[in-house]
Amino acid sequence: MSLPEYTLQQLALRNGQDRDEVWVAYKGVIYDVRKSRLWRTGNHYEHWAGQDLTEELKDAPHTEYVFDKFEVIGLVKNSVYRTEDSSQM
């Protein structure tokens, strides 16, 4: 199954403010974090939904495995982080 691709501009609209969707990206993969109580309002400890959080995760107290509990929505179009592995999801 291939996942839909979204531009960074389309991702930015899913910030929990402009629409009900609360999405974030990590390494070119877009996750729906709406069900997390920590992301309910579209922000989480100075981090905003609708963005690629790849660089910001380096300073987080958790690892990238935090995304394993969220649904994958799609892929970031032309992401510099995207690998063959992420396109196989």
PyMOL Python script that loads the backbone (N, CA, C, O; Angstrom):
from pymol import cmd

cmd.read_pdbstr("""\
ATOM      1  N   MET A   1       0.845  -1.183   0.000  1.00  0.00           N
ATOM      2  CA  MET A   1       0.000   0.000   0.000  1.00  0.00           C
ATOM      3  C   MET A   1       0.885   1.240   0.000  1.00  0.00           C
ATOM      4  O   MET A   1       1.754   1.399   0.858  1.00  0.00           O
ATOM      5  N   SER A   2       0.658   2.098  -0.956  1.00  0.00           N
ATOM      6  CA  SER A   2       1.450   3.327  -0.973  1.00  0.00           C
ATOM      7  C   SER A   2       0.720   4.417  -0.191  1.00  0.00           C
ATOM      8  O   SER A   2      -0.508   4.509  -0.200  1.00  0.00           O
ATOM      9  N   LEU A   3       1.504   5.218   0.469  1.00  0.00           N
ATOM     10  CA  LEU A   3       0.951   6.297   1.296  1.00  0.00           C
ATOM     11  C   LEU A   3       0.863   7.581   0.491  1.00  0.00           C
ATOM     12  O   LEU A   3       1.685   7.811  -0.396  1.00  0.00           O
ATOM     13  N   PRO A   4      -0.126   8.425   0.786  1.00  0.00           N
ATOM     14  CA  PRO A   4      -0.208   9.716   0.099  1.00  0.00           C
ATOM     15  C   PRO A   4       0.954  10.615   0.504  1.00  0.00           C
ATOM     16  O   PRO A   4       1.500  10.500   1.602  1.00  0.00           O
ATOM     17  N   GLU A   5       1.316  11.503  -0.399  1.00  0.00           N
ATOM     18  CA  GLU A   5       2.376  12.473  -0.110  1.00  0.00           C
ATOM     19  C   GLU A   5       1.755  13.843   0.117  1.00  0.00           C
ATOM     20  O   GLU A   5       0.791  14.223  -0.548  1.00  0.00           O
ATOM     21  N   TYR A   6       2.321  14.572   1.060  1.00  0.00           N
ATOM     22  CA  TYR A   6       1.866  15.920   1.389  1.00  0.00           C
ATOM     23  C   TYR A   6       3.058  16.861   1.369  1.00  0.00           C
ATOM     24  O   TYR A   6       4.168  16.478   1.741  1.00  0.00           O
ATOM     25  N   THR A   7       2.828  18.079   0.937  1.00  0.00           N
ATOM     26  CA  THR A   7       3.884  19.091   0.990  1.00  0.00           C
ATOM     27  C   THR A   7       4.000  19.613   2.420  1.00  0.00           C
ATOM     28  O   THR A   7       3.120  19.376   3.247  1.00  0.00           O
ATOM     29  N   LEU A   8       5.078  20.318   2.701  1.00  0.00           N
ATOM     30  CA  LEU A   8       5.232  20.934   4.021  1.00  0.00           C
ATOM     31  C   LEU A   8       4.138  21.971   4.267  1.00  0.00           C
ATOM     32  O   LEU A   8       3.727  22.180   5.408  1.00  0.00           O
ATOM     33  N   GLN A   9       3.667  22.618   3.204  1.00  0.00           N
ATOM     34  CA  GLN A   9       2.581  23.589   3.338  1.00  0.00           C
ATOM     35  C   GLN A   9       1.278  22.886   3.727  1.00  0.00           C
ATOM     36  O   GLN A   9       0.514  23.404   4.541  1.00  0.00           O
ATOM     37  N   GLN A  10       1.027  21.725   3.155  1.00  0.00           N
ATOM     38  CA  GLN A  10      -0.167  20.960   3.517  1.00  0.00           C
ATOM     39  C   GLN A  10      -0.058  20.440   4.949  1.00  0.00           C
ATOM     40  O   GLN A  10      -1.044  20.433   5.687  1.00  0.00           O
ATOM     41  N   LEU A  11       1.127  20.010   5.335  1.00  0.00           N
ATOM     42  CA  LEU A  11       1.359  19.566   6.710  1.00  0.00           C
ATOM     43  C   LEU A  11       1.095  20.706   7.686  1.00  0.00           C
ATOM     44  O   LEU A  11       0.502  20.493   8.744  1.00  0.00           O
ATOM     45  N   ALA A  12       1.528  21.904   7.339  1.00  0.00           N
ATOM     46  CA  ALA A  12       1.376  23.065   8.224  1.00  0.00           C
ATOM     47  C   ALA A  12      -0.088  23.360   8.553  1.00  0.00           C
ATOM     48  O   ALA A  12      -0.382  23.915   9.611  1.00  0.00           O
ATOM     49  N   LEU A  13      -0.998  22.998   7.666  1.00  0.00           N
ATOM     50  CA  LEU A  13      -2.427  23.219   7.921  1.00  0.00           C
ATOM     51  C   LEU A  13      -2.989  22.254   8.957  1.00  0.00           C
ATOM     52  O   LEU A  13      -4.066  22.488   9.506  1.00  0.00           O
ATOM     53  N   ARG A  14      -2.270  21.181   9.225  1.00  0.00           N
ATOM     54  CA  ARG A  14      -2.735  20.170  10.193  1.00  0.00           C
ATOM     55  C   ARG A  14      -2.100  20.438  11.557  1.00  0.00           C
ATOM     56  O   ARG A  14      -1.460  19.562  12.139  1.00  0.00           O
ATOM     57  N   ASN A  15      -2.284  21.642  12.049  1.00  0.00           N
ATOM     58  CA  ASN A  15      -1.616  22.091  13.279  1.00  0.00           C
ATOM     59  C   ASN A  15      -2.533  22.108  14.500  1.00  0.00           C
ATOM     60  O   ASN A  15      -2.137  22.575  15.568  1.00  0.00           O
ATOM     61  N   GLY A  16      -3.747  21.604  14.347  1.00  0.00           N
ATOM     62  CA  GLY A  16      -4.689  21.601  15.462  1.00  0.00           C
ATOM     63  C   GLY A  16      -5.386  22.934  15.672  1.00  0.00           C
ATOM     64  O   GLY A  16      -6.264  23.039  16.528  1.00  0.00           O
ATOM     65  N   GLN A  17      -5.019  23.933  14.924  1.00  0.00           N
ATOM     66  CA  GLN A  17      -5.629  25.258  15.031  1.00  0.00           C
ATOM     67  C   GLN A  17      -6.495  25.550  13.803  1.00  0.00           C
ATOM     68  O   GLN A  17      -7.661  25.923  13.937  1.00  0.00           O
ATOM     69  N   ASP A  18      -5.930  25.380  12.620  1.00  0.00           N
ATOM     70  CA  ASP A  18      -6.645  25.668  11.380  1.00  0.00           C
ATOM     71  C   ASP A  18      -7.646  24.571  11.022  1.00  0.00           C
ATOM     72  O   ASP A  18      -8.674  24.830  10.397  1.00  0.00           O
ATOM     73  N   ARG A  19      -7.330  23.358  11.424  1.00  0.00           N
ATOM     74  CA  ARG A  19      -8.187  22.197  11.177  1.00  0.00           C
ATOM     75  C   ARG A  19      -8.139  21.300  12.403  1.00  0.00           C
ATOM     76  O   ARG A  19      -7.333  21.508  13.310  1.00  0.00           O
ATOM     77  N   ASP A  20      -9.012  20.300  12.419  1.00  0.00           N
ATOM     78  CA  ASP A  20      -9.032  19.360  13.546  1.00  0.00           C
ATOM     79  C   ASP A  20      -7.846  18.404  13.536  1.00  0.00           C
ATOM     80  O   ASP A  20      -7.499  17.838  14.573  1.00  0.00           O
ATOM     81  N   GLU A  21      -7.225  18.220  12.384  1.00  0.00           N
ATOM     82  CA  GLU A  21      -6.102  17.295  12.304  1.00  0.00           C
ATOM     83  C   GLU A  21      -4.897  17.840  13.058  1.00  0.00           C
ATOM     84  O   GLU A  21      -4.615  19.038  13.031  1.00  0.00           O
ATOM     85  N   VAL A  22      -4.187  16.928  13.736  1.00  0.00           N
ATOM     86  CA  VAL A  22      -2.967  17.285  14.464  1.00  0.00           C
ATOM     87  C   VAL A  22      -1.889  16.312  13.988  1.00  0.00           C
ATOM     88  O   VAL A  22      -1.789  15.184  14.471  1.00  0.00           O
ATOM     89  N   TRP A  23      -1.087  16.777  13.030  1.00  0.00           N
ATOM     90  CA  TRP A  23      -0.068  15.933  12.416  1.00  0.00           C
ATOM     91  C   TRP A  23       1.313  16.506  12.680  1.00  0.00           C
ATOM     92  O   TRP A  23       1.490  17.720  12.786  1.00  0.00           O
ATOM     93  N   VAL A  24       2.289  15.613  12.783  1.00  0.00           N
ATOM     94  CA  VAL A  24       3.698  16.002  12.830  1.00  0.00           C
ATOM     95  C   VAL A  24       4.460  15.063  11.908  1.00  0.00           C
ATOM     96  O   VAL A  24       4.003  13.961  11.607  1.00  0.00           O
ATOM     97  N   ALA A  25       5.618  15.511  11.469  1.00  0.00           N
ATOM     98  CA  ALA A  25       6.466  14.666  10.625  1.00  0.00           C
ATOM     99  C   ALA A  25       7.775  14.385  11.344  1.00  0.00           C
ATOM    100  O   ALA A  25       8.269  15.194  12.130  1.00  0.00           O
ATOM    101  N   TYR A  26       8.316  13.217  11.048  1.00  0.00           N
ATOM    102  CA  TYR A  26       9.636  12.841  11.544  1.00  0.00           C
ATOM    103  C   TYR A  26      10.305  12.003  10.460  1.00  0.00           C
ATOM    104  O   TYR A  26       9.782  10.968  10.047  1.00  0.00           O
ATOM    105  N   LYS A  27      11.459  12.463  10.008  1.00  0.00           N
ATOM    106  CA  LYS A  27      12.230  11.780   8.959  1.00  0.00           C
ATOM    107  C   LYS A  27      11.378  11.461   7.732  1.00  0.00           C
ATOM    108  O   LYS A  27      11.466  10.370   7.168  1.00  0.00           O
ATOM    109  N   GLY A  28      10.561  12.420   7.330  1.00  0.00           N
ATOM    110  CA  GLY A  28       9.785  12.278   6.107  1.00  0.00           C
ATOM    111  C   GLY A  28       8.482  11.518   6.230  1.00  0.00           C
ATOM    112  O   GLY A  28       7.762  11.366   5.243  1.00  0.00           O
ATOM    113  N   VAL A  29       8.166  11.038   7.422  1.00  0.00           N
ATOM    114  CA  VAL A  29       6.927  10.293   7.657  1.00  0.00           C
ATOM    115  C   VAL A  29       5.997  11.164   8.496  1.00  0.00           C
ATOM    116  O   VAL A  29       6.427  11.769   9.479  1.00  0.00           O
ATOM    117  N   ILE A  30       4.724  11.228   8.111  1.00  0.00           N
ATOM    118  CA  ILE A  30       3.746  12.062   8.810  1.00  0.00           C
ATOM    119  C   ILE A  30       2.888  11.188   9.720  1.00  0.00           C
ATOM    120  O   ILE A  30       2.358  10.157   9.308  1.00  0.00           O
ATOM    121  N   TYR A  31       2.769  11.635  10.970  1.00  0.00           N
ATOM    122  CA  TYR A  31       2.022  10.900  11.992  1.00  0.00           C
ATOM    123  C   TYR A  31       0.836  11.726  12.484  1.00  0.00           C
ATOM    124  O   TYR A  31       0.917  12.949  12.593  1.00  0.00           O
ATOM    125  N   ASP A  32      -0.270  11.034  12.778  1.00  0.00           N
ATOM    126  CA  ASP A  32      -1.442  11.664  13.382  1.00  0.00           C
ATOM    127  C   ASP A  32      -1.294  11.554  14.899  1.00  0.00           C
ATOM    128  O   ASP A  32      -1.393  10.459  15.453  1.00  0.00           O
ATOM    129  N   VAL A  33      -1.058  12.678  15.570  1.00  0.00           N
ATOM    130  CA  VAL A  33      -0.845  12.678  17.025  1.00  0.00           C
ATOM    131  C   VAL A  33      -2.062  13.220  17.781  1.00  0.00           C
ATOM    132  O   VAL A  33      -1.982  13.500  18.977  1.00  0.00           O
ATOM    133  N   ARG A  34      -3.164  13.362  17.091  1.00  0.00           N
ATOM    134  CA  ARG A  34      -4.386  13.937  17.666  1.00  0.00           C
ATOM    135  C   ARG A  34      -4.878  13.198  18.909  1.00  0.00           C
ATOM    136  O   ARG A  34      -5.421  13.830  19.815  1.00  0.00           O
ATOM    137  N   LYS A  35      -4.705  11.896  18.974  1.00  0.00           N
ATOM    138  CA  LYS A  35      -5.217  11.119  20.112  1.00  0.00           C
ATOM    139  C   LYS A  35      -4.355  11.250  21.360  1.00  0.00           C
ATOM    140  O   LYS A  35      -4.759  10.810  22.436  1.00  0.00           O
ATOM    141  N   SER A  36      -3.196  11.835  21.234  1.00  0.00           N
ATOM    142  CA  SER A  36      -2.321  12.031  22.392  1.00  0.00           C
ATOM    143  C   SER A  36      -2.820  13.213  23.217  1.00  0.00           C
ATOM    144  O   SER A  36      -3.056  14.293  22.675  1.00  0.00           O
ATOM    145  N   ARG A  37      -2.980  13.015  24.510  1.00  0.00           N
ATOM    146  CA  ARG A  37      -3.419  14.118  25.374  1.00  0.00           C
ATOM    147  C   ARG A  37      -2.386  15.242  25.382  1.00  0.00           C
ATOM    148  O   ARG A  37      -2.730  16.393  25.650  1.00  0.00           O
ATOM    149  N   LEU A  38      -1.144  14.928  25.095  1.00  0.00           N
ATOM    150  CA  LEU A  38      -0.087  15.940  25.101  1.00  0.00           C
ATOM    151  C   LEU A  38      -0.126  16.836  23.862  1.00  0.00           C
ATOM    152  O   LEU A  38       0.407  17.946  23.889  1.00  0.00           O
ATOM    153  N   TRP A  39      -0.744  16.372  22.788  1.00  0.00           N
ATOM    154  CA  TRP A  39      -0.817  17.142  21.542  1.00  0.00           C
ATOM    155  C   TRP A  39      -2.217  17.684  21.266  1.00  0.00           C
ATOM    156  O   TRP A  39      -2.441  18.301  20.224  1.00  0.00           O
ATOM    157  N   ARG A  40      -3.149  17.466  22.168  1.00  0.00           N
ATOM    158  CA  ARG A  40      -4.556  17.790  21.925  1.00  0.00           C
ATOM    159  C   ARG A  40      -4.778  19.212  21.410  1.00  0.00           C
ATOM    160  O   ARG A  40      -5.631  19.427  20.550  1.00  0.00           O
ATOM    161  N   THR A  41      -4.030  20.178  21.919  1.00  0.00           N
ATOM    162  CA  THR A  41      -4.216  21.579  21.514  1.00  0.00           C
ATOM    163  C   THR A  41      -3.323  21.987  20.348  1.00  0.00           C
ATOM    164  O   THR A  41      -3.350  23.141  19.921  1.00  0.00           O
ATOM    165  N   GLY A  42      -2.534  21.049  19.833  1.00  0.00           N
ATOM    166  CA  GLY A  42      -1.674  21.363  18.695  1.00  0.00           C
ATOM    167  C   GLY A  42      -0.271  21.766  19.084  1.00  0.00           C
ATOM    168  O   GLY A  42       0.548  22.063  18.214  1.00  0.00           O
ATOM    169  N   ASN A  43       0.023  21.781  20.364  1.00  0.00           N
ATOM    170  CA  ASN A  43       1.410  22.031  20.772  1.00  0.00           C
ATOM    171  C   ASN A  43       1.771  21.128  21.940  1.00  0.00           C
ATOM    172  O   ASN A  43       0.911  20.666  22.689  1.00  0.00           O
ATOM    173  N   HIS A  44       3.067  20.895  22.069  1.00  0.00           N
ATOM    174  CA  HIS A  44       3.580  19.995  23.102  1.00  0.00           C
ATOM    175  C   HIS A  44       4.956  20.505  23.513  1.00  0.00           C
ATOM    176  O   HIS A  44       5.930  20.353  22.775  1.00  0.00           O
ATOM    177  N   TYR A  45       5.028  21.109  24.694  1.00  0.00           N
ATOM    178  CA  TYR A  45       6.304  21.617  25.232  1.00  0.00           C
ATOM    179  C   TYR A  45       7.107  22.422  24.204  1.00  0.00           C
ATOM    180  O   TYR A  45       8.219  22.039  23.841  1.00  0.00           O
ATOM    181  N   GLU A  46       6.549  23.513  23.750  1.00  0.00           N
ATOM    182  CA  GLU A  46       7.235  24.422  22.817  1.00  0.00           C
ATOM    183  C   GLU A  46       7.367  23.873  21.393  1.00  0.00           C
ATOM    184  O   GLU A  46       8.027  24.487  20.556  1.00  0.00           O
ATOM    185  N   HIS A  47       6.758  22.743  21.116  1.00  0.00           N
ATOM    186  CA  HIS A  47       6.775  22.172  19.771  1.00  0.00           C
ATOM    187  C   HIS A  47       5.364  22.260  19.214  1.00  0.00           C
ATOM    188  O   HIS A  47       4.389  21.990  19.915  1.00  0.00           O
ATOM    189  N   TRP A  48       5.267  22.639  17.951  1.00  0.00           N
ATOM    190  CA  TRP A  48       3.961  22.837  17.336  1.00  0.00           C
ATOM    191  C   TRP A  48       3.679  21.772  16.298  1.00  0.00           C
ATOM    192  O   TRP A  48       4.567  21.362  15.550  1.00  0.00           O
ATOM    193  N   ALA A  49       2.436  21.328  16.260  1.00  0.00           N
ATOM    194  CA  ALA A  49       1.993  20.393  15.231  1.00  0.00           C
ATOM    195  C   ALA A  49       2.026  21.097  13.880  1.00  0.00           C
ATOM    196  O   ALA A  49       2.086  22.324  13.801  1.00  0.00           O
ATOM    197  N   GLY A  50       1.986  20.302  12.829  1.00  0.00           N
ATOM    198  CA  GLY A  50       2.035  20.861  11.484  1.00  0.00           C
ATOM    199  C   GLY A  50       3.451  21.109  11.012  1.00  0.00           C
ATOM    200  O   GLY A  50       3.666  21.808  10.021  1.00  0.00           O
ATOM    201  N   GLN A  51       4.417  20.543  11.710  1.00  0.00           N
ATOM    202  CA  GLN A  51       5.826  20.762  11.368  1.00  0.00           C
ATOM    203  C   GLN A  51       6.582  19.441  11.299  1.00  0.00           C
ATOM    204  O   GLN A  51       6.123  18.409  11.789  1.00  0.00           O
ATOM    205  N   ASP A  52       7.754  19.505  10.674  1.00  0.00           N
ATOM    206  CA  ASP A  52       8.690  18.391  10.703  1.00  0.00           C
ATOM    207  C   ASP A  52       9.530  18.557  11.962  1.00  0.00           C
ATOM    208  O   ASP A  52      10.231  19.557  12.117  1.00  0.00           O
ATOM    209  N   LEU A  53       9.461  17.585  12.856  1.00  0.00           N
ATOM    210  CA  LEU A  53      10.146  17.668  14.148  1.00  0.00           C
ATOM    211  C   LEU A  53      11.467  16.901  14.172  1.00  0.00           C
ATOM    212  O   LEU A  53      12.016  16.662  15.248  1.00  0.00           O
ATOM    213  N   THR A  54      11.977  16.517  13.027  1.00  0.00           N
ATOM    214  CA  THR A  54      13.191  15.700  12.971  1.00  0.00           C
ATOM    215  C   THR A  54      14.343  16.338  13.731  1.00  0.00           C
ATOM    216  O   THR A  54      14.953  15.685  14.578  1.00  0.00           O
ATOM    217  N   GLU A  55      14.651  17.575  13.455  1.00  0.00           N
ATOM    218  CA  GLU A  55      15.781  18.241  14.121  1.00  0.00           C
ATOM    219  C   GLU A  55      15.495  18.500  15.597  1.00  0.00           C
ATOM    220  O   GLU A  55      16.405  18.442  16.424  1.00  0.00           O
ATOM    221  N   GLU A  56      14.251  18.783  15.929  1.00  0.00           N
ATOM    222  CA  GLU A  56      13.896  19.090  17.315  1.00  0.00           C
ATOM    223  C   GLU A  56      13.958  17.862  18.221  1.00  0.00           C
ATOM    224  O   GLU A  56      14.155  17.994  19.429  1.00  0.00           O
ATOM    225  N   LEU A  57      13.794  16.681  17.653  1.00  0.00           N
ATOM    226  CA  LEU A  57      13.792  15.474  18.478  1.00  0.00           C
ATOM    227  C   LEU A  57      15.147  15.233  19.143  1.00  0.00           C
ATOM    228  O   LEU A  57      15.225  14.550  20.164  1.00  0.00           O
ATOM    229  N   LYS A  58      16.190  15.782  18.578  1.00  0.00           N
ATOM    230  CA  LYS A  58      17.532  15.607  19.159  1.00  0.00           C
ATOM    231  C   LYS A  58      17.600  16.129  20.593  1.00  0.00           C
ATOM    232  O   LYS A  58      18.396  15.636  21.391  1.00  0.00           O
ATOM    233  N   ASP A  59      16.783  17.111  20.923  1.00  0.00           N
ATOM    234  CA  ASP A  59      16.774  17.703  22.266  1.00  0.00           C
ATOM    235  C   ASP A  59      15.678  17.129  23.165  1.00  0.00           C
ATOM    236  O   ASP A  59      15.534  17.554  24.311  1.00  0.00           O
ATOM    237  N   ALA A  60      14.912  16.177  22.658  1.00  0.00           N
ATOM    238  CA  ALA A  60      13.788  15.620  23.428  1.00  0.00           C
ATOM    239  C   ALA A  60      14.280  14.584  24.440  1.00  0.00           C
ATOM    240  O   ALA A  60      15.328  13.968  24.248  1.00  0.00           O
ATOM    241  N   PRO A  61      13.516  14.399  25.519  1.00  0.00           N
ATOM    242  CA  PRO A  61      13.895  13.412  26.528  1.00  0.00           C
ATOM    243  C   PRO A  61      13.517  11.976  26.138  1.00  0.00           C
ATOM    244  O   PRO A  61      13.684  11.055  26.937  1.00  0.00           O
ATOM    245  N   HIS A  62      13.010  11.782  24.916  1.00  0.00           N
ATOM    246  CA  HIS A  62      12.636  10.450  24.451  1.00  0.00           C
ATOM    247  C   HIS A  62      13.245  10.199  23.079  1.00  0.00           C
ATOM    248  O   HIS A  62      13.795  11.110  22.462  1.00  0.00           O
ATOM    249  N   THR A  63      13.146   8.976  22.611  1.00  0.00           N
ATOM    250  CA  THR A  63      13.718   8.603  21.318  1.00  0.00           C
ATOM    251  C   THR A  63      12.658   8.655  20.224  1.00  0.00           C
ATOM    252  O   THR A  63      11.492   8.953  20.482  1.00  0.00           O
ATOM    253  N   GLU A  64      13.074   8.365  19.027  1.00  0.00           N
ATOM    254  CA  GLU A  64      12.154   8.347  17.890  1.00  0.00           C
ATOM    255  C   GLU A  64      11.088   7.263  18.010  1.00  0.00           C
ATOM    256  O   GLU A  64      10.086   7.301  17.295  1.00  0.00           O
ATOM    257  N   TYR A  65      11.289   6.309  18.893  1.00  0.00           N
ATOM    258  CA  TYR A  65      10.310   5.232  19.057  1.00  0.00           C
ATOM    259  C   TYR A  65       8.987   5.727  19.631  1.00  0.00           C
ATOM    260  O   TYR A  65       8.004   4.986  19.645  1.00  0.00           O
ATOM    261  N   VAL A  66       8.951   6.957  20.099  1.00  0.00           N
ATOM    262  CA  VAL A  66       7.702   7.547  20.578  1.00  0.00           C
ATOM    263  C   VAL A  66       6.663   7.588  19.446  1.00  0.00           C
ATOM    264  O   VAL A  66       5.460   7.562  19.706  1.00  0.00           O
ATOM    265  N   PHE A  67       7.128   7.652  18.197  1.00  0.00           N
ATOM    266  CA  PHE A  67       6.206   7.726  17.063  1.00  0.00           C
ATOM    267  C   PHE A  67       5.564   6.379  16.735  1.00  0.00           C
ATOM    268  O   PHE A  67       4.582   6.328  15.995  1.00  0.00           O
ATOM    269  N   ASP A  68       6.105   5.296  17.274  1.00  0.00           N
ATOM    270  CA  ASP A  68       5.558   3.966  16.987  1.00  0.00           C
ATOM    271  C   ASP A  68       4.102   3.818  17.417  1.00  0.00           C
ATOM    272  O   ASP A  68       3.377   2.991  16.865  1.00  0.00           O
ATOM    273  N   LYS A  69       3.674   4.601  18.385  1.00  0.00           N
ATOM    274  CA  LYS A  69       2.296   4.466  18.878  1.00  0.00           C
ATOM    275  C   LYS A  69       1.283   5.303  18.098  1.00  0.00           C
ATOM    276  O   LYS A  69       0.093   5.282  18.412  1.00  0.00           O
ATOM    277  N   PHE A  70       1.740   6.034  17.092  1.00  0.00           N
ATOM    278  CA  PHE A  70       0.842   6.887  16.317  1.00  0.00           C
ATOM    279  C   PHE A  70       0.628   6.342  14.910  1.00  0.00           C
ATOM    280  O   PHE A  70       1.491   5.671  14.343  1.00  0.00           O
ATOM    281  N   GLU A  71      -0.535   6.647  14.370  1.00  0.00           N
ATOM    282  CA  GLU A  71      -0.879   6.219  13.017  1.00  0.00           C
ATOM    283  C   GLU A  71      -0.079   7.012  11.983  1.00  0.00           C
ATOM    284  O   GLU A  71       0.051   8.232  12.082  1.00  0.00           O
ATOM    285  N   VAL A  72       0.448   6.303  10.999  1.00  0.00           N
ATOM    286  CA  VAL A  72       1.133   6.951   9.880  1.00  0.00           C
ATOM    287  C   VAL A  72       0.068   7.419   8.897  1.00  0.00           C
ATOM    288  O   VAL A  72      -0.768   6.637   8.446  1.00  0.00           O
ATOM    289  N   ILE A  73       0.113   8.721   8.570  1.00  0.00           N
ATOM    290  CA  ILE A  73      -0.868   9.338   7.679  1.00  0.00           C
ATOM    291  C   ILE A  73      -0.354   9.399   6.241  1.00  0.00           C
ATOM    292  O   ILE A  73      -1.111   9.202   5.290  1.00  0.00           O
ATOM    293  N   GLY A  74       0.943   9.672   6.097  1.00  0.00           N
ATOM    294  CA  GLY A  74       1.505   9.824   4.764  1.00  0.00           C
ATOM    295  C   GLY A  74       2.983  10.137   4.832  1.00  0.00           C
ATOM    296  O   GLY A  74       3.642   9.913   5.847  1.00  0.00           O
ATOM    297  N   LEU A  75       3.488  10.658   3.731  1.00  0.00           N
ATOM    298  CA  LEU A  75       4.900  10.991   3.601  1.00  0.00           C
ATOM    299  C   LEU A  75       5.045  12.450   3.199  1.00  0.00           C
ATOM    300  O   LEU A  75       4.175  13.009   2.530  1.00  0.00           O
ATOM    301  N   VAL A  76       6.139  13.059   3.608  1.00  0.00           N
ATOM    302  CA  VAL A  76       6.429  14.434   3.207  1.00  0.00           C
ATOM    303  C   VAL A  76       7.007  14.392   1.799  1.00  0.00           C
ATOM    304  O   VAL A  76       8.004  13.716   1.545  1.00  0.00           O
ATOM    305  N   LYS A  77       6.382  15.109   0.904  1.00  0.00           N
ATOM    306  CA  LYS A  77       6.829  15.147  -0.483  1.00  0.00           C
ATOM    307  C   LYS A  77       8.213  15.785  -0.570  1.00  0.00           C
ATOM    308  O   LYS A  77       8.450  16.847   0.007  1.00  0.00           O
ATOM    309  N   ASN A  78       9.113  15.141  -1.284  1.00  0.00           N
ATOM    310  CA  ASN A  78      10.485  15.628  -1.501  1.00  0.00           C
ATOM    311  C   ASN A  78      11.264  15.827  -0.206  1.00  0.00           C
ATOM    312  O   ASN A  78      12.113  16.714  -0.130  1.00  0.00           O
ATOM    313  N   SER A  79      10.992  15.028   0.797  1.00  0.00           N
ATOM    314  CA  SER A  79      11.701  15.164   2.073  1.00  0.00           C
ATOM    315  C   SER A  79      13.167  14.778   1.925  1.00  0.00           C
ATOM    316  O   SER A  79      13.494  13.782   1.280  1.00  0.00           O
ATOM    317  N   VAL A  80      14.035  15.563   2.521  1.00  0.00           N
ATOM    318  CA  VAL A  80      15.465  15.241   2.509  1.00  0.00           C
ATOM    319  C   VAL A  80      15.754  14.072   3.442  1.00  0.00           C
ATOM    320  O   VAL A  80      16.810  13.448   3.340  1.00  0.00           O
ATOM    321  N   TYR A  81      14.840  13.771   4.339  1.00  0.00           N
ATOM    322  CA  TYR A  81      15.035  12.695   5.314  1.00  0.00           C
ATOM    323  C   TYR A  81      14.529  11.348   4.825  1.00  0.00           C
ATOM    324  O   TYR A  81      14.881  10.309   5.385  1.00  0.00           O
ATOM    325  N   ARG A  82      13.720  11.358   3.804  1.00  0.00           N
ATOM    326  CA  ARG A  82      13.060  10.137   3.389  1.00  0.00           C
ATOM    327  C   ARG A  82      14.053   9.113   2.868  1.00  0.00           C
ATOM    328  O   ARG A  82      14.953   9.431   2.091  1.00  0.00           O
ATOM    329  N   THR A  83      13.872   7.889   3.310  1.00  0.00           N
ATOM    330  CA  THR A  83      14.728   6.784   2.883  1.00  0.00           C
ATOM    331  C   THR A  83      13.864   5.739   2.198  1.00  0.00           C
ATOM    332  O   THR A  83      12.639   5.851   2.179  1.00  0.00           O
ATOM    333  N   GLU A  84      14.490   4.751   1.651  1.00  0.00           N
ATOM    334  CA  GLU A  84      13.740   3.648   1.050  1.00  0.00           C
ATOM    335  C   GLU A  84      12.860   2.966   2.089  1.00  0.00           C
ATOM    336  O   GLU A  84      11.763   2.509   1.768  1.00  0.00           O
ATOM    337  N   ASP A  85      13.334   2.893   3.338  1.00  0.00           N
ATOM    338  CA  ASP A  85      12.558   2.238   4.388  1.00  0.00           C
ATOM    339  C   ASP A  85      11.230   2.944   4.621  1.00  0.00           C
ATOM    340  O   ASP A  85      10.206   2.280   4.784  1.00  0.00           O
ATOM    341  N   SER A  86      11.222   4.277   4.640  1.00  0.00           N
ATOM    342  CA  SER A  86       9.979   4.993   4.923  1.00  0.00           C
ATOM    343  C   SER A  86       8.984   4.866   3.778  1.00  0.00           C
ATOM    344  O   SER A  86       7.777   4.951   4.006  1.00  0.00           O
ATOM    345  N   SER A  87       9.456   4.667   2.564  1.00  0.00           N
ATOM    346  CA  SER A  87       8.526   4.523   1.450  1.00  0.00           C
ATOM    347  C   SER A  87       7.929   3.120   1.396  1.00  0.00           C
ATOM    348  O   SER A  87       6.986   2.880   0.642  1.00  0.00           O
ATOM    349  N   GLN A  88       8.460   2.203   2.177  1.00  0.00           N
ATOM    350  CA  GLN A  88       7.950   0.840   2.226  1.00  0.00           C
ATOM    351  C   GLN A  88       6.890   0.655   3.295  1.00  0.00           C
ATOM    352  O   GLN A  88       6.385  -0.456   3.457  1.00  0.00           O
ATOM    353  N   MET A  89       6.532   1.697   4.031  1.00  0.00           N
ATOM    354  CA  MET A  89       5.605   1.574   5.154  1.00  0.00           C
ATOM    355  C   MET A  89       4.227   1.191   4.691  1.00  0.00           C
ATOM    356  O   MET A  89       3.320   1.044   5.510  1.00  0.00           O
TER     357      MET A  89
END
""", "prot")
cmd.dss("prot")
cmd.show_as("cartoon", "prot")
cmd.util.cbc("prot")
cmd.orient("prot")
